[in-house]
Amino acid sequence: MDVRDTIIDAVRSALADLGVDPLPDVVQLERPANPEHGDWSTNVAMASAKVAGRNPRELGTALVERLTAVPPPHVVGVEVAGPGFVNFRLAETWLHEVLADVVAAGTDGWGRLDSGAGTRVIVEFVSANPTGPLHAGHGRGACYGDSVARLYERCGYEVEREFYVNDSGVQMQKFAASLAARAAGGEVPEDGYHGQYIVDWAAEMPAGVDPLEWGYERALADHRSVLESMSIHFDSWFSERSMISSGAMDATLADLRAAGAVYEEGGAVWLRSTDHGDDKDRVLVKSDGQPTYLMPDVAYHRDKFARADRLVDVFGADHHGYVVRMHAAMSVLGHDREDLQIVITQLVNLQRDGREVRLSKRTGEMVELAYVVDEVGADAARFTYLLLSVDSAQTFDMDLVASQVNENPVFYVQYAHARIHSVVDRAAAGGSVRGSLAEVDLSLLTHPREVQVMRSLHELPDVVARACRERAPHQVTTWVRELASAFHGFYQDCRVVGPEVDPATTRARLWLVEGVRIGLAVALDLLGVSAPTEMWRDDGDGEA
């Protein structure tokens, strides 16, 4: 049993002894913001004081007395603080058990949870119009969506990655007209697409083909190619045209009518979205009988809910108004709000040579995502896109991201993994092997740097659970950077092999190194980033 679980059980038992009834359903145990306050802290005395009919500080003091008399395993000190917080100080022995758990679980098991078992999730992301290549701005949503899917999978969910192909509407017609004009040697219509890719693709287009269908397939092939180069693979590519031709919109509209969620006015059909918090009702079908963009989207989400229990949509910064109206439609169709999570990614400010690069597909001022991947590499691109919460705008400095220096976050983390392999290789060359874990004395791992590494490893399952729950892969990025920093500090201050290190310490440290390797590998996989075994640095220090 995890040390946290044993502490929680001990707290519940102590509360029962003190006559608290009913016992709290949940005992919150968190790491104090200030490490000087201990290893774990609970607010249970304050949360239970009213039920117990006691002052929170008094109840906390009574808890401390009982837990001090019969402390849980590994607990060496219990204190009351502030208005009633109960803080626990642990012996380092619990971290040695953590390390043993990490290496026993390995990369497949450490940080793997079953909280989502039996729940189906569709994560829809990228979903760009097939009217040209993906640009650098699309990369953020692509990397985010794929890592969210990986987190769901790590937590036991059944996940489907879906690309919604926006292949209907006037933009497709303008795209086809632009290709046809370039192929004929003419000028692109003013409201068409003017990028260099139109010139290049028109030159590829065989004579006599339908520019709409050929251009559609050419764009999708381009999307697939660059996404797969970043290890992003979709389980399904759902065509909007198929939704329109299938009759699903008529069926959806019938469901909305049956629920009393639509009305007719001025010849148009309106969704009563104001009943669900929207600032105005929205048109589903125009007076000429043509659907608005919203109608097929509602039908599409209805279709997705027939295939999954939970939906996650990842959209760009221009979709803020979309959230309320789609929640309104799904609520009318009988789906809980929390089962449709819509994530809005903020803009990416791409910089090259210290200058901002604009990303308009229509005007031709565009940096393709494929170019970014070619320039900095798929690993660096993915890691960089996942550095920050997608709620905030991001500056993507291509010069820094392409560099092989410690200031580059992805290099710093990958270098830690490569350095581990270098340490193990040097140990093997010198005749040092870590041997069986059962025969190694992990109690030798008491250096502050070693303790810091083990504490970090213990946090990974909690980080995975929280990042999945909050759909926040940047929390994994933050954690793995902290683990890499802890390891680099350990590497500098704690020699693993050498004449001054006794063999028992070497074996213990080699197992610690293996624990770090596991943690790095798990986190990098969640981010879709490779874990290299060797790397070179640009600063002249050579190879890891």
RODO-2510 file (C-alpha; in nm, 4 decimals, decimal comma):
residues 544
     n   res          X          Y          Z
     1     m     0,0000     0,0000     0,0000
     2     d     0,1233     0,3492    -0,0869
     3     v     0,2424     0,5529     0,2117
     4     r    -0,0256     0,8113     0,1435
     5     d    -0,2973     0,5462     0,1676
     6     t    -0,1590     0,4221     0,5004
     7     i    -0,1629     0,7780     0,6377
     8     i    -0,5200     0,8314     0,5191
     9     d    -0,6306     0,5060     0,6809
    10     a    -0,4584     0,6061     1,0053
    11     v    -0,6285     0,9483     1,0000
    12     r    -0,9723     0,7926     0,9460
    13     s    -0,9100     0,5477     1,2290
    14     a    -0,8009     0,8288     1,4619
    15     l    -1,1109     1,0324     1,3733
    16     a    -1,3283     0,7321     1,4552
    17     d    -1,1519     0,6939     1,7919
    18     l    -1,2253     1,0619     1,8589
    19     g    -1,5963     1,0036     1,7997
    20     v    -1,6276     1,1815     1,4654
    21     d    -1,9412     1,0465     1,2979
    22     p    -1,9978     1,0293     1,0135
    23     l    -1,6406     1,0023     0,8925
    24     p    -1,5499     1,2192     0,5925
    25     d    -1,5913     1,0520     0,2541
    26     v    -1,2549     1,1889     0,1437
    27     v    -0,9412     1,2706     0,3414
    28     q    -0,7385     1,5214     0,1402
    29     l    -0,3642     1,4684     0,1674
    30     e    -0,1444     1,7150    -0,0163
    31     r     0,2157     1,8251    -0,0291
    32     p     0,2691     2,1511     0,1630
    33     a     0,3780     2,4421    -0,0538
    34     n     0,6665     2,4946     0,1900
    35     p     0,8736     2,1729     0,2363
    36     e     0,9662     2,2936     0,5863
    37     h     0,6081     2,2158     0,6895
    38     g     0,6608     1,8463     0,6254
    39     d     0,6041     1,5890     0,3546
    40     w     0,2233     1,5714     0,3626
    41     s    -0,0550     1,7817     0,5075
    42     t    -0,4286     1,7361     0,5601
    43     n    -0,7082     1,9811     0,6335
    44     v    -0,9340     1,7052     0,7655
    45     a    -0,9570     1,8597     1,1140
    46     m    -1,1027     2,1788     0,9678
    47     a    -1,3300     1,9854     0,7316
    48     s    -1,4613     1,7639     1,0154
    49     a    -1,4778     2,0193     1,2969
    50     k    -1,8441     2,1101     1,2482
    51     v    -1,9573     1,7457     1,2426
    52     a    -1,7453     1,6746     1,5512
    53     g    -1,8730     1,9844     1,7308
    54     r    -1,5172     2,0905     1,8099
    55     n    -1,2816     2,3763     1,7357
    56     p    -1,0693     2,2897     1,4257
    57     r    -0,7395     2,3580     1,6022
    58     e    -0,8495     2,1530     1,9025
    59     l    -0,9530     1,8607     1,6804
    60     g    -0,6226     1,8868     1,4932
    61     t    -0,4307     1,8754     1,8211
    62     a    -0,6249     1,5663     1,9309
    63     l    -0,5484     1,3993     1,5970
    64     v    -0,1789     1,4732     1,6391
    65     e    -0,1762     1,3179     1,9857
    66     r    -0,3351     0,9941     1,8648
    67     l    -0,1213     0,9696     1,5494
    68     t     0,1936     1,0385     1,7494
    69     a     0,1089     0,7630     1,9962
    70     v     0,0671     0,5065     1,7173
    71     p     0,2300     0,6575     1,4087
    72     p     0,1640     0,5112     1,0612
    73     p     0,4574     0,3346     0,8920
    74     h     0,7438     0,5687     0,7907
    75     v     0,5929     0,8650     0,9824
    76     v     0,8466     1,0184     1,2231
    77     g     0,6619     1,3354     1,3185
    78     v     0,3070     1,4763     1,3267
    79     e     0,2340     1,8434     1,4000
    80     v    -0,0649     2,0761     1,4053
    81     a    -0,0255     2,4077     1,2262
    82     g    -0,2300     2,7218     1,1684
    83     p    -0,6059     2,6878     1,2121
    84     g    -0,5884     2,3087     1,2209
    85     f    -0,3691     2,1663     0,9461
    86     v    -0,2067     1,8354     1,0409
    87     n     0,1407     1,7943     0,8925
    88     f     0,3354     1,4706     0,8603
    89     r     0,7113     1,4223     0,8430
    90     l     0,8318     1,0973     0,6927
    91     a     1,1499     0,8961     0,7221
    92     e     1,3416     0,8482     0,3990
    93     t     1,2566     0,4781     0,4100
    94     w     0,9283     0,5483     0,2344
    95     l     1,1144     0,6888    -0,0644
    96     h     1,3207     0,3723    -0,0878
    97     e     0,9947     0,1800    -0,1153
    98     v     0,8837     0,4244    -0,3843
    99     l     1,1980     0,3525    -0,5850
   100     a     1,1387    -0,0203    -0,5514
   101     d     0,7816     0,0293    -0,6735
   102     v     0,8983     0,2345    -0,9726
   103     v     1,1475    -0,0226    -1,0964
   104     a     0,9052    -0,3100    -1,0320
   105     a     0,6347    -0,1389    -1,2378
   106     g     0,8695    -0,0345    -1,5172
   107     t     0,7793     0,1934    -1,8065
   108     d     0,4607     0,0034    -1,8789
   109     g     0,3237     0,0157    -1,5255
   110     w     0,4510     0,3230    -1,3392
   111     g     0,1944     0,5997    -1,3592
   112     r    -0,0603     0,3709    -1,5252
   113     l    -0,4082     0,4015    -1,3734
   114     d    -0,7454     0,2368    -1,4215
   115     s    -0,9714     0,5313    -1,3381
   116     g    -1,1143     0,5366    -1,6908
   117     a    -1,1735     0,1652    -1,7347
   118     g    -1,4914     0,0986    -1,9317
   119     t    -1,5280     0,4589    -2,0529
   120     r    -1,5042     0,5441    -2,4238
   121     v    -1,3606     0,8810    -2,5250
   122     i    -1,3374     1,0462    -2,8659
   123     v    -1,0731     1,3177    -2,8852
   124     e    -1,1297     1,5350    -3,1919
   125     f    -0,8439     1,7641    -3,2854
   126     v    -0,6754     1,9493    -3,5727
   127     s    -0,9915     1,9306    -3,7928
   128     a    -0,8583     2,1797    -4,0476
   129     n    -1,0179     2,2604    -4,3813
   130     p    -0,8564     2,0513    -4,6594
   131     t    -0,7704     2,3664    -4,8535
   132     g    -0,3957     2,3660    -4,8029
   133     p    -0,1131     2,2431    -4,5806
   134     l    -0,1330     2,2613    -4,2025
   135     h     0,0426     2,5707    -4,0760
   136     a     0,2561     2,6106    -3,7667
   137     g    -0,0411     2,7284    -3,5632
   138     h    -0,2148     2,3954    -3,6186
   139     g     0,0775     2,2220    -3,4511
   140     r    -0,0270     2,3296    -3,1035
   141     g    -0,3710     2,1723    -3,1222
   142     a    -0,2291     1,8637    -3,2905
   143     c     0,0300     1,7968    -3,0217
   144     y    -0,2107     1,8878    -2,7435
   145     g    -0,4898     1,6619    -2,8688
   146     d    -0,2624     1,3645    -2,9179
   147     s    -0,1084     1,4004    -2,5713
   148     v    -0,4526     1,4324    -2,4117
   149     a    -0,5425     1,1069    -2,5873
   150     r    -0,2243     0,9463    -2,4526
   151     l    -0,3120     1,0594    -2,1004
   152     y    -0,6594     0,9110    -2,1305
   153     e    -0,5082     0,5843    -2,2502
   154     r    -0,2619     0,5837    -1,9600
   155     c    -0,5573     0,6182    -1,7237
   156     g    -0,7419     0,3220    -1,8722
   157     y    -0,9880     0,4909    -2,1065
   158     e    -1,0772     0,3481    -2,4467
   159     v    -0,9689     0,6288    -2,6787
   160     e    -1,0405     0,7155    -3,0405
   161     r    -0,8536     0,9980    -3,2124
   162     e    -1,0683     1,1670    -3,4751
   163     f    -1,0021     1,4274    -3,7432
   164     y    -1,3195     1,6042    -3,8588
   165     v    -1,2663     1,6933    -4,2232
   166     n    -1,4365     2,0232    -4,3017
   167     d    -1,4862     1,9310    -4,6676
   168     s    -1,8118     2,1124    -4,7405
   169     g    -1,8911     2,4740    -4,8091
   170     v    -1,7724     2,7705    -5,0061
   171     q    -1,4069     2,7519    -4,8989
   172     m    -1,3643     2,4217    -5,0800
   173     q    -1,5038     2,5812    -5,3964
   174     k    -1,2625     2,8749    -5,3676
   175     f    -0,9740     2,6332    -5,3134
   176     a    -1,0660     2,4352    -5,6263
   177     a    -1,1038     2,7543    -5,8307
   178     s    -0,7588     2,8687    -5,7154
   179     l    -0,5983     2,5417    -5,8246
   180     a    -0,7758     2,5500    -6,1589
   181     a    -0,6696     2,9083    -6,2238
   182     r    -0,3037     2,8374    -6,1501
   183     a    -0,3078     2,5201    -6,3589
   184     a    -0,4439     2,7197    -6,6523
   185     g    -0,1757     2,9853    -6,6097
   186     g    -0,4229     3,2467    -6,4924
   187     e    -0,4627     3,4616    -6,1850
   188     v    -0,6194     3,3327    -5,8674
   189     p    -0,9575     3,4940    -5,7876
   190     e    -0,9245     3,7779    -5,5389
   191     d    -1,1115     3,5834    -5,2720
   192     g    -0,9196     3,2633    -5,3469
   193     y    -0,6064     3,1094    -5,1995
   194     h    -0,2775     3,2770    -5,2881
   195     g    -0,0110     3,0689    -5,1164
   196     q     0,2926     2,9267    -5,2940
   197     y     0,1536     2,5809    -5,2282
   198     i    -0,1283     2,6590    -5,4761
   199     v     0,1337     2,7147    -5,7449
   200     d     0,3190     2,3956    -5,6503
   201     w     0,0098     2,1773    -5,6241
   202     a    -0,1389     2,3119    -5,9479
   203     a     0,1822     2,2066    -6,1221
   204     e     0,1359     1,8542    -5,9839
   205     m    -0,2319     1,8280    -6,0771
   206     p    -0,2892     1,6016    -6,3806
   207     a    -0,4790     1,7479    -6,6720
   208     g    -0,8465     1,6678    -6,6895
   209     v    -0,9023     1,5854    -6,3196
   210     d    -1,1637     1,7500    -6,1029
   211     p    -0,9640     2,0161    -5,9132
   212     l    -1,2028     1,9908    -5,6179
   213     e    -1,1577     1,6179    -5,5654
   214     w    -0,7898     1,6129    -5,6572
   215     g    -0,7139     1,9103    -5,4331
   216     y    -0,9131     1,7539    -5,1516
   217     e    -0,7100     1,4328    -5,1620
   218     r    -0,3835     1,6254    -5,2031
   219     a    -0,4531     1,8359    -4,8945
   220     l    -0,5504     1,5365    -4,6822
   221     a    -0,2392     1,3486    -4,7900
   222     d    -0,0319     1,6482    -4,6871
   223     h    -0,2068     1,6629    -4,3484
   224     r    -0,1507     1,2925    -4,2875
   225     s     0,2136     1,3129    -4,3845
   226     v     0,3149     1,5927    -4,1491
   227     l     0,1057     1,4621    -3,8596
   228     e     0,2480     1,1133    -3,8892
   229     s     0,5990     1,2613    -3,8976
   230     m     0,5145     1,3875    -3,5469
   231     s     0,3864     1,0441    -3,4355
   232     i     0,0256     1,1622    -3,4501
   233     h    -0,2024     0,8976    -3,5961
   234     f    -0,5796     0,9244    -3,6265
   235     d    -0,8175     0,6320    -3,5872
   236     s    -1,0778     0,8003    -3,8062
   237     w    -1,1064     1,0840    -4,0563
   238     f    -1,4720     1,1887    -4,0413
   239     s    -1,6017     1,3709    -4,3497
   240     e    -1,8476     1,6567    -4,3076
   241     r    -1,9824     1,5752    -4,6534
   242     s    -2,0668     1,2248    -4,5365
   243     m    -2,2621     1,3748    -4,2491
   244     i    -2,4651     1,5908    -4,4858
   245     s    -2,5396     1,3093    -4,7311
   246     s    -2,6269     1,0507    -4,4661
   247     g    -2,9492     1,2109    -4,3490
   248     a    -2,8039     1,2595    -4,0013
   249     m    -2,8933     1,6286    -4,0029
   250     d    -3,2614     1,5553    -4,0638
   251     a    -3,2595     1,2998    -3,7822
   252     t    -3,0873     1,5453    -3,5507
   253     l    -3,3328     1,8219    -3,6324
   254     a    -3,6193     1,5835    -3,5629
   255     d    -3,4718     1,5067    -3,2208
   256     l    -3,4382     1,8781    -3,1470
   257     r    -3,7978     1,9411    -3,2521
   258     a    -3,9194     1,6575    -3,0337
   259     a    -3,7375     1,8138    -2,7384
   260     g    -3,8981     2,1527    -2,8039
   261     a    -3,5540     2,3047    -2,8555
   262     v    -3,6143     2,4736    -3,1927
   263     y    -3,8658     2,7135    -3,3395
   264     e    -3,9302     2,8756    -3,6785
   265     e    -3,9139     3,2464    -3,7414
   266     g    -3,8710     3,4342    -4,0667
   267     g    -3,8621     3,1063    -4,2539
   268     a    -3,5531     2,9915    -4,0621
   269     v    -3,5144     2,7254    -3,7949
   270     w    -3,3623     2,8505    -3,4700
   271     l    -3,2028     2,6699    -3,1750
   272     r    -3,3245     2,7945    -2,8355
   273     s    -2,9660     2,8323    -2,7145
   274     t    -3,0544     3,1261    -2,4873
   275     d    -3,2287     2,8719    -2,2633
   276     h    -2,8813     2,7358    -2,1931
   277     g    -2,6796     3,0523    -2,1381
   278     d    -2,6134     3,1740    -2,4926
   279     d    -2,6462     3,5465    -2,5577
   280     k    -2,8869     3,4839    -2,8480
   281     d    -3,0620     3,2006    -3,0246
   282     r    -2,8782     3,0507    -3,3207
   283     v    -2,9957     2,9699    -3,6715
   284     l    -2,9708     2,6035    -3,7668
   285     v    -3,1407     2,6190    -4,1077
   286     k    -3,1585     2,9417    -4,3074
   287     s    -3,4741     3,0682    -4,4755
   288     d    -3,3533     2,9313    -4,8097
   289     g    -3,3449     2,5829    -4,6599
   290     q    -2,9652     2,5626    -4,6404
   291     p    -2,8065     2,4600    -4,3093
   292     t    -2,5750     2,6939    -4,1251
   293     y    -2,2352     2,5631    -4,0176
   294     l    -2,3895     2,4829    -3,6783
   295     m    -2,6400     2,2254    -3,8047
   296     p    -2,3891     1,9654    -3,9325
   297     d    -2,1743     2,0234    -3,6234
   298     v    -2,4669     1,9401    -3,3954
   299     a    -2,5410     1,6311    -3,6034
   300     y    -2,1748     1,5321    -3,5876
   301     h    -2,1666     1,5555    -3,2097
   302     r    -2,4870     1,3556    -3,1897
   303     d    -2,3121     1,0894    -3,3973
   304     k    -2,0060     1,0948    -3,1741
   305     f    -2,2136     1,0486    -2,8608
   306     a    -2,3589     0,7356    -3,0203
   307     r    -2,0022     0,6022    -3,0314
   308     a    -1,8543     0,7270    -2,7035
   309     d    -1,9363     0,8225    -2,3462
   310     r    -1,7242     1,1352    -2,3396
   311     l    -1,6108     1,3826    -2,6047
   312     v    -1,3147     1,6181    -2,6121
   313     d    -1,3005     1,8855    -2,8837
   314     v    -0,9824     2,0830    -2,9447
   315     f    -1,0403     2,4067    -3,1344
   316     g    -0,8525     2,7218    -3,2242
   317     a    -0,8798     3,0618    -3,0626
   318     d    -1,1568     3,1786    -3,2988
   319     h    -1,4096     2,9263    -3,1622
   320     h    -1,4991     3,0830    -2,8272
   321     g    -1,8604     3,1488    -2,9240
   322     y    -1,8967     2,7881    -3,0322
   323     v    -1,8761     2,6473    -2,6795
   324     v    -2,2066     2,7688    -2,5342
   325     r    -2,4190     2,6853    -2,8371
   326     m    -2,2796     2,3326    -2,8708
   327     h    -2,3278     2,2656    -2,5007
   328     a    -2,6835     2,3915    -2,5409
   329     a    -2,7555     2,1540    -2,8275
   330     m    -2,6035     1,8538    -2,6524
   331     s    -2,7885     1,9318    -2,3307
   332     v    -3,1172     1,9291    -2,5220
   333     l    -3,0204     1,5918    -2,6697
   334     g    -2,9741     1,4520    -2,3202
   335     h    -2,5985     1,4734    -2,2618
   336     d    -2,4390     1,6131    -1,9478
   337     r    -2,2235     1,9203    -1,9861
   338     e    -1,9181     1,7509    -1,8345
   339     d    -1,9334     1,4786    -2,0998
   340     l    -1,8489     1,7337    -2,3717
   341     q    -1,5239     1,9141    -2,3015
   342     i    -1,4338     2,1864    -2,5500
   343     v    -1,0769     2,3138    -2,5262
   344     i    -0,9829     2,6411    -2,6964
   345     t    -0,6150     2,6693    -2,7834
   346     q    -0,4671     3,0171    -2,7878
   347     l    -0,2513     3,1603    -3,0637
   348     v     0,1101     3,0709    -3,1353
   349     n     0,3492     3,3557    -3,2052
   350     l     0,6078     3,1925    -3,4293
   351     q     0,9414     3,3728    -3,4363
   352     r     1,2229     3,3225    -3,6821
   353     d     1,5388     3,5321    -3,6762
   354     g     1,3814     3,7398    -3,4011
   355     r     1,0790     3,8374    -3,6111
   356     e     0,7181     3,7274    -3,5981
   357     v     0,5993     3,5106    -3,8864
   358     r     0,2327     3,5361    -3,9812
   359     l     0,0257     3,2274    -4,0465
   360     s    -0,2501     3,3215    -4,2927
   361     k    -0,3325     3,0437    -4,5387
   362     r    -0,5347     3,2712    -4,7645
   363     t    -0,2746     3,5407    -4,8277
   364     g     0,0175     3,3057    -4,8668
   365     e     0,2005     3,4440    -4,5637
   366     m     0,2288     3,1018    -4,4074
   367     v     0,4851     2,8861    -4,2348
   368     e     0,3881     2,5267    -4,2891
   369     l     0,3951     2,2871    -3,9959
   370     a     0,6095     2,0589    -4,2128
   371     y     0,8699     2,3349    -4,2343
   372     v     0,8780     2,3719    -3,8552
   373     v     0,9248     1,9957    -3,8153
   374     d     1,2013     1,9931    -4,0761
   375     e     1,3788     2,2844    -3,9080
   376     v     1,3625     2,1846    -3,5413
   377     g     1,2661     1,8156    -3,5474
   378     a     0,9441     1,6447    -3,4439
   379     d     1,0552     1,5948    -3,0821
   380     a     1,1473     1,9571    -3,0269
   381     a     0,8301     2,0786    -3,1947
   382     r     0,6032     1,8558    -2,9861
   383     f     0,7745     1,9340    -2,6562
   384     t     0,7699     2,3071    -2,7252
   385     y     0,4027     2,3142    -2,8187
   386     l     0,3320     2,1393    -2,4864
   387     l     0,5385     2,3652    -2,2607
   388     l     0,2490     2,5892    -2,1605
   389     s    -0,1197     2,5542    -2,0922
   390     v    -0,3105     2,5992    -2,4173
   391     d    -0,5132     2,8657    -2,2340
   392     s    -0,2232     3,1077    -2,2812
   393     a    -0,0654     3,2539    -2,5928
   394     q     0,2702     3,1046    -2,6834
   395     t     0,5879     3,2307    -2,8430
   396     f     0,7661     2,9610    -3,0422
   397     d     1,1290     3,0640    -3,0930
   398     m     1,2530     2,8415    -3,3731
   399     d     1,6164     2,9407    -3,3207
   400     l     1,6148     2,8289    -2,9557
   401     v     1,4088     2,5181    -3,0192
   402     a     1,6533     2,4004    -3,2846
   403     s     1,9574     2,4482    -3,0600
   404     q     2,1332     2,1682    -2,8693
   405     v     2,1948     2,3579    -2,5459
   406     n     2,0666     2,3271    -2,1895
   407     e     1,8524     2,6392    -2,2300
   408     n     1,6425     2,4417    -2,4770
   409     p     1,3882     2,2564    -2,2574
   410     v     1,3457     1,9499    -2,4773
   411     f     1,7201     1,9068    -2,5152
   412     y     1,7659     1,9394    -2,1391
   413     v     1,5187     1,6556    -2,0746
   414     q     1,6339     1,4277    -2,3552
   415     y     1,9946     1,4857    -2,2532
   416     a     1,9090     1,3501    -1,9079
   417     h     1,7847     1,0265    -2,0669
   418     a     2,0935     0,9997    -2,2867
   419     r     2,3162     1,0735    -1,9872
   420     i     2,1585     0,7817    -1,7995
   421     h     2,2611     0,5429    -2,0758
   422     s     2,6101     0,6897    -2,0686
   423     v     2,6316     0,6301    -1,6909
   424     v     2,5132     0,2705    -1,7254
   425     d     2,7554     0,2042    -2,0100
   426     r     3,0482     0,3449    -1,8119
   427     a     2,9498     0,1374    -1,5105
   428     a     2,9341    -0,1796    -1,7197
   429     a     3,2701    -0,1008    -1,8809
   430     g     3,4188    -0,0718    -1,5318
   431     g     3,2694    -0,4012    -1,4192
   432     s     2,9917    -0,2502    -1,2061
   433     v     2,6448    -0,4023    -1,2336
   434     r     2,3427    -0,3150    -1,0248
   435     g     2,2508    -0,6786    -0,9556
   436     s     1,9179    -0,7879    -0,8116
   437     l     1,7089    -0,5160    -0,6522
   438     a     1,6257    -0,7476    -0,3629
   439     e     1,9963    -0,7677    -0,2770
   440     v     2,0655    -0,3939    -0,2968
   441     d     2,0708    -0,1712     0,0107
   442     l     1,8577     0,1248    -0,0945
   443     s     1,8903     0,2765     0,2535
   444     l     2,2269     0,4098     0,1340
   445     l     2,0366     0,6642    -0,0774
   446     t     2,0233     0,9521     0,1702
   447     h     2,1974     1,2377    -0,0113
   448     p     1,9641     1,5387    -0,0590
   449     r     2,0027     1,5030    -0,4353
   450     e     1,8988     1,1389    -0,4167
   451     v     1,6029     1,2206    -0,1951
   452     q     1,4904     1,4927    -0,4379
   453     v     1,4959     1,2466    -0,7287
   454     m     1,2907     0,9876    -0,5401
   455     r     1,0366     1,2467    -0,4299
   456     s     0,9933     1,3511    -0,7903
   457     l     0,9446     0,9918    -0,9061
   458     h     0,6732     0,9421    -0,6453
   459     e     0,4750     1,2342    -0,7872
   460     l     0,4333     1,0922    -1,1373
   461     p     0,1105     0,8906    -1,0830
   462     d    -0,0528     1,1957    -0,9232
   463     v     0,0666     1,4148    -1,2103
   464     v    -0,0748     1,1714    -1,4669
   465     a    -0,4099     1,1532    -1,2872
   466     r    -0,4379     1,5312    -1,2549
   467     a    -0,3178     1,6038    -1,6094
   468     c    -0,5752     1,3589    -1,7438
   469     r    -0,8552     1,4933    -1,5283
   470     e    -0,7775     1,8530    -1,6239
   471     r    -0,6749     1,7697    -1,9828
   472     a    -0,3467     1,9470    -1,9172
   473     p    -0,0433     1,7694    -2,0685
   474     h     0,1729     2,0722    -1,9904
   475     q     0,1694     1,9462    -1,6302
   476     v     0,3594     1,6388    -1,7498
   477     t     0,6027     1,8658    -1,9331
   478     t     0,6608     2,0647    -1,6138
   479     w     0,7106     1,7462    -1,4108
   480     v     0,9582     1,5882    -1,6509
   481     r     1,1628     1,9086    -1,6624
   482     e     1,1793     1,9019    -1,2826
   483     l     1,2841     1,5360    -1,2838
   484     a     1,5526     1,6088    -1,5431
   485     s     1,6792     1,8974    -1,3306
   486     a     1,6870     1,6753    -1,0215
   487     f     1,8783     1,4093    -1,2120
   488     h     2,1328     1,6531    -1,3563
   489     g     2,1908     1,7819    -1,0013
   490     f     2,2341     1,4259    -0,8758
   491     y     2,4758     1,3547    -1,1614
   492     q     2,6911     1,6518    -1,0643
   493     d     2,6967     1,5872    -0,6881
   494     c     2,6734     1,2084    -0,6509
   495     r     2,9229     0,9952    -0,8379
   496     v     2,7780     0,6629    -0,9411
   497     v     3,1003     0,4793    -1,0197
   498     g     3,4615     0,5411    -0,9335
   499     p     3,7325     0,4383    -0,6889
   500     e     3,5926     0,6717    -0,4225
   501     v     3,2454     0,5105    -0,4360
   502     d     3,1957     0,1825    -0,2527
   503     p     3,0307    -0,0976    -0,4574
   504     a     2,7157    -0,1057    -0,2443
   505     t     2,6523     0,2650    -0,3060
   506     t     2,7205     0,2188    -0,6766
   507     r     2,4593    -0,0558    -0,6988
   508     a     2,2011     0,1526    -0,5117
   509     r     2,2673     0,4555    -0,7317
   510     l     2,2456     0,2464    -1,0473
   511     w     1,8951     0,1444    -0,9404
   512     l     1,8126     0,5087    -0,8730
   513     v     1,9340     0,5903    -1,2232
   514     e     1,7080     0,3155    -1,3587
   515     g     1,4140     0,4703    -1,1736
   516     v     1,4847     0,8053    -1,3384
   517     r     1,5058     0,6372    -1,6786
   518     i     1,1610     0,4878    -1,6236
   519     g     1,0135     0,8202    -1,5161
   520     l     1,1632     1,0065    -1,8112
   521     a     1,0508     0,7412    -2,0589
   522     v     0,6921     0,7409    -1,9297
   523     a     0,6616     1,1192    -1,9391
   524     l     0,8245     1,1579    -2,2798
   525     d     0,5919     0,8948    -2,4222
   526     l     0,2909     1,0846    -2,2863
   527     l     0,4226     1,3903    -2,4686
   528     g     0,4898     1,1937    -2,7874
   529     v     0,8630     1,2665    -2,7636
   530     s     1,1372     1,0093    -2,8137
   531     a     1,3863     0,9093    -2,5428
   532     p     1,7291     0,9031    -2,7129
   533     t     2,0203     0,7005    -2,5819
   534     e     2,2894     0,9415    -2,7010
   535     m     2,3093     1,3118    -2,7832
   536     w     2,5647     1,5801    -2,8623
   537     r     2,5704     1,9268    -2,7112
   538     d     2,6405     2,2453    -2,9041
   539     d     2,8336     2,4006    -2,6143
   540     g     3,1411     2,1882    -2,6699
   541     d     3,0945     1,9508    -2,3768
   542     g     3,0542     1,6609    -2,6164
   543     e     2,8308     1,3568    -2,6041
   544     a     2,6141     1,2322    -2,3193
***
